[in-house]
Amino acid sequence: MEKETQSFLPAAEQEQLFKPEELPVGLDLLSIDEDERRGRFTAERVSRNRERYEAIVRGLAEGLGVRQLCRAFAVSPHTVMTIRERETARIATEKTEFSRRLARVARLAVERLEEEIESGDMSGKD
C-alpha cells in the first residue's frame, strides 16, 4: 500500500512547482545569500577585506597549505579552496615571480659564500 503525501498547496500549484524539465540547471542561478545558506562557499565575505584576500592568495602562491592558511586567517578550508580555484592564473603568476626571487637570493648567497671562501674570511658571524 502506497502512502499518500500531503501537501499544503493546491494541486494546480503543485504541478507548476515540480516540473523538472522547466527548472534551470546550474549553480550560477543562486544568489550569494542562497549559496551561503546551502553551504556553498563563495569567499564573498573574505573578498570584502581585500588585504586579507590578497594575503591568502600570496600564501597560496608561496606554497602554504590550506590548513595553515585557515588557521592564520580564521577561514574555512572551503573558502581557501574557493579562492584557489578562482585565482588559479594569478597564483601561478605569483608562484613564478616568487620562485624567481628565491633563485636570485640563492644565487647571491652562493656568490657571497664563494667570495668568503676564496678570501679565507669565514668568520661565521654573519
Summary of the structure (lengths in Angstrom):
residues: 126
radius of gyration: 27.0
end to end distance: 85.8
largest distance: 96.0
contacts: 245
relative contact order: 0.07
helix: 68%
strand: 0%
